[in-house]
Amino acid sequence: MATLATGSLSIPKQKIAPWLGAIQNGSCVASLSAQTPMTFGEGESWTFDIGEAEYVAEGGQKGASTVTPTSKAIKPFKFHKTLRFNEEVLWADEDRQLEVVDEILALIQPALSRALDFGVFHEINPTGGAVVAAMNGGLTDTTNLVEYVAADKPYVSLDAADTLVLADGFVPRDIALAPAYASKFSALRGTNSEQKLYPNFRLGVETSELDGHRASVSNTVNGTGVLAVDTKVLGFVGDFSAIRWGVQNQIGLEVIKYGDPDGGGDLKRNNQVAFRAEVVYGWGIANLNAFAKIHDLV
């Protein structure tokens, strides 16, 4: 492998595939919905309603069937993470260069993975928490709302959310939970006080099972530590296959040796180099009625 130098550094293919797979380890959206192959730019996702089949009596005539198409825009959104290091990192010998790439990607990957959730759930810039107008139509905009009541068992609000989604003609098979809400389910015990009521439920972003739902847990659900104002969101319940998302542009890792790429001061003056990774996600939500939001208004 050539000497690490300024400019664009190609990430070896054996590193790219695990990186893309690791998005699922940091994002509820990626854990609960499949990635759709996409090309760069704005596009459309189509769904079709063809209604029910028609009975035809013996010798009877067949009537016309209808098809109702619905399109949803898929928009590209770019996120970046720029890290500074002392320039001595460039002195790593050739045998260690793959390790340098590993270490940098390990630092960058979680932030870029979580960015997908912050956009799809809350329509925000993960840095600072400001709403991004172009992301309009996130899960937080669903009109299916359930208020969590502290005196109730947590499955009461989950059942209520299921009811709303079912009433709109969708199957509520998935749930993304904030940690505070997830812990209430994890603490429940059955008639035998030693036995968890939901033994297959796990308090992590990886998919587990909760009361007949595929579940994923992350503080991206309520935006803790990112949003200046508490969203009060405890969970999103619904059919996460209604979220169409994908990586539109190949991950790149750029080594920057000159200038001030992030407002942190001149690199040369500070004897530093910067490493920047960018990812362009595309996403759209086919129908917000496929989801219900559980929130705590206390």
C-alpha positions, 0 to 999 in steps of 0.5 A: 500500500502506498505511503499515507499522504494528503488527498483522498485515501481509498479505504480497502474493500475489505474495510468498506463492507464491514463499515457499511454493515456496522451501520446496523450496530449504531442505528435503530432505523438500519436495524429494523429496516433493510437497506435499499440500493440507491444511486445518488440524487433525488428519486422516488419510492412507489407503493401500489394499492390494487384493492380486493379481488372480484368474484365472477359468477359462472358465465359472468363478466369480469369488471375492471380492477383499479390500481392506486399508485403512491409515490414518495420522494427519496432525498439525499442528505450528506453527513460528515465527521472530521477528526484532527490528529497530531501530524505524527500519525502520518509517520506510521510505517507502511505495515501499520497503515491498515491499522491507522485506517481501522482506528480512524473508521472505528472513531467515525463510524458510530457518529455517521450511523447514528446520524441516520436515526436523527434525520429519520426520527427527528429531522435534525442536524446531529451537531447542535440539534437544529431542525433541517427543513429539507428533512421534513416528514420524519417519524416525529410528524406522525399524527398517531400519538400515544401518551405514556401514563406512569401509573400503567404498565409500559405494555399498555402504551405499546398496545395503544400504539399497536391499535392506532397503526392497525386502524390505519391498515398497517402491521405494527411489527417493529418498535424503536425504544428510548432507554428510559422506556426500554428499561421499564419493559426489562424490569417487568417480572412474571408471576415468578418474581425471578423470571423476566416477563420479556426474557428475549428483550435486549437493551441494545440497538441490535434487534431483539424481541419484545412482546411480538415486535422486533425491537431496537433500543437507542437514545437516538429515539429521544435525542438525549445529548443532542437535542436542546429540548427534551422531545419526550419521545419514548418510542416509535411503533410501526412497520419499519419497512415503510422507511426506504433508506440507503447509502447513495455515495461511497464512503470516502476518507480524506486526509487533509494536511493544509488549511482550516477545514473545520474552523479549528485553526490552521493545520500546519500552524498547529502541527496537525492533520485532519481526517474526514469521512462523508456519507450520503444517505437517501431516505423517504417514508412511504406513509407516516400512518404506518407509525405511532409515536409514544411520548411522555407529556409529564 
